[in-house]
Amino acid sequence: MSLDCRDFVEQVTLFLDGALAPEAEQDMIDHLALCDGCERYLDQMRQTARALEDLPADALPGDTRSTLIDTFRSRRA
């Protein structure tokens, strides 16, 4: 299956979590080899995930930090 950029964006969080089937993961890797825009997007998503996870628990009010992390992980574009 050949992915377009929209498909890539929809699956990026699963890809980052290592939750894709091997064939789907290979489709993502194949797409990255051909698409500089999605490569940049993937890098930005990795940086965002790292920044959220590195936030101290008291950096945001209430459960905002965990809500952001949960939202990021469940996002399917």
C-alpha positions in Angstrom: 0.0 0.0 0.0 1.3 3.4 -0.9 0.7 6.2 1.6 0.0 9.8 0.8 0.8 12.6 3.3 -2.7 12.6 4.8 -2.4 8.9 5.6 1.0 9.5 7.1 -0.3 12.2 9.4 -3.2 10.0 10.5 -0.9 7.2 11.5 2.1 9.2 12.9 1.3 8.7 16.6 0.9 5.0 16.1 4.2 5.0 14.3 5.9 6.9 17.1 4.4 4.5 19.7 5.6 1.4 17.7 2.0 0.3 17.5 1.7 -0.3 13.7 1.7 -3.7 12.1 5.0 -4.4 10.4 3.6 -3.8 6.9 2.1 -0.5 7.9 5.3 0.5 9.6 7.2 -0.2 6.4 4.7 1.9 4.4 5.5 4.8 6.7 9.3 4.3 6.3 8.9 4.0 2.6 6.9 7.3 2.5 9.5 9.0 4.6 12.1 8.1 2.1 10.2 10.0 -0.6 8.7 12.9 1.3 10.8 15.6 3.0 7.7 17.3 4.3 6.5 14.3 6.3 10.1 13.7 7.5 10.0 17.3 9.0 6.5 16.7 10.4 7.7 13.4 12.1 10.7 15.3 13.6 8.3 18.0 14.9 6.0 15.4 16.4 9.0 13.7 18.1 10.1 17.0 19.6 6.6 17.8 20.8 6.2 14.4 22.5 9.6 14.8 24.2 8.7 18.3 25.3 5.4 17.2 26.8 7.0 14.2 28.6 9.8 16.4 29.9 7.5 18.9 31.6 7.6 18.7 35.3 4.3 17.5 36.9 3.7 20.9 38.4 4.5 22.9 35.3 0.9 23.2 34.3 -2.3 23.6 36.4 -4.3 20.5 37.5 -4.1 17.6 35.1 -3.3 19.7 32.0 0.0 18.0 31.5 -1.5 14.5 31.5 -4.4 15.6 29.4 -2.0 17.1 26.8 0.1 13.9 26.7 -3.1 11.7 26.4 -4.5 13.9 23.7 -1.2 13.8 21.7 -1.0 10.0 21.9 -4.6 9.5 20.9 -4.6 12.1 18.1 -5.2 10.6 14.7 -5.1 13.9 12.7 
